Amino acid sequence: MPQHRLDRHALRIARALIFIARDWHLGHLVPPGAAELSARFLYSYSPREVHRIARAQSPTFRQFLSALEYLTAPGMALHYAVRKLAIEDQVRRSIATGAQQVVVLGAGLDTLAARLHREYPQVNFIEVDRAEHQEVKRRALMGQWAASRNLVFVSADLARERLERKLLGTIYVAGAPTVFVAEGTLTAMSHTQRDALFDFVRTVGGPASSIVFTAMERGPDGRIRFRGATWLARWWWHWQGERYQWGPSRLELEDYLGRHGLRLASLLTTREFRVRYLDGNPDLPLAEGEDIVVAGA
C-alpha cells in the first residue's frame, strides 16, 4: 500500500496518458518516454498500479473505459494529452529563445522535467510540489532514469508556502530567463496565492521570463467547468475536492496580467488544440473549457 495518498487528479492524468499512448491512432500525441515514465511513477506510488497498466492493453477494458468516459466527460483523456503536448512545445520554444531555467509548479506526476533535463543539460529544471509527490518520483528515477545535476525536486505546498522561500537557495538563479509552468494549479488557488505567484514571476523571474499556465473558461451561466461533462462527472470531481475558483475571460485575463507587469502572449483554446494536434478532425471527442495561456514581461 502507498504510504501517502497522492492527488487523485495527478493519478488520473498519468493513467490517461498511458491509455492514449497505447491508442494506434492517437499514440503519437504522447512524447517518447512519457508513457513509460508515467508507468514508473505509478508503480513507484503503488505496485498495484501494474494491474491497471496491464489492463490498458486489453481491447475489452479499453472499450469499457471509452464508454465510461463518453458517459461522464467525453474527450477528457485526449484533452490531457494535447494539453501536455502544447505545454511542452511552448517550453521547448522558450528554451530555443534563451530560457535558462524551467520551473514546474505543482508538477504532480508530470514527466516534462524528468525527460527534458537530459536533452538540455545547459538548462536548470526545478520541480516544486508536495513532498509525497516528490518522494514517489525520487524512488522511480533510478538506473537509466536517474536525474542529472540540472534537475532538482523542491518539496513545497504552494497553497501554504511562498515560492521564493523554497526556490532561492536551490540551483534556481534569480533574474535568469526562466519559463514557469503551472498546469492545473492556478484555478484552485486563492486570489492571494495567485497574486503572490505572478508577482514572483515578474520580479524574481527576470525581465525575459515567461509563464505557461492553464486557465478554465467561465460558461454563459457563470459556472467554471468543462463543457460537455455530465452531472455524474461534476458530482465525482466535487466529491473528490476538485473545485475551480478562477475562470477569467480574455479581457479579464489581460487586465489581471497587466496589473502584475505581464502581457498576454498567446491563448490556446480547444479550437487551436484541434487544429494544431488533431488535423482539425471534428469527429474526435475533445473536452472543452480549459485553455493554455502564455504570458511574459
Buried (B, 14 or more C-beta within 10 A) or exposed (E): EEEEEBBEBBBBBBBBBBBBBBBEEBEBBBBEEBBBBBBBBBBBBBEEBEEBBEBBEEEEBBEEBBEEBEEBBBBBBBBBBBBBBBBBBBBBBBBEEEBBBBBBBBBBBBBBBBBBBBEBEEBBBBBBBBEBBBBBBEEBBEEEBEBEEBBBBBBBEBEEBEBBEBBEEBBBBEEBBBBBBBBBBBBBBEEEBBBBBBBBBBBBBBEBBBBBBBBBBBEEEEBBBBEBBEEEBBEBBEEEEBEBEBBBEBEEBBEBBEEBEBEBBEBBBBEBBBEBBBEEEEEBBBBBBBBBBBBBB
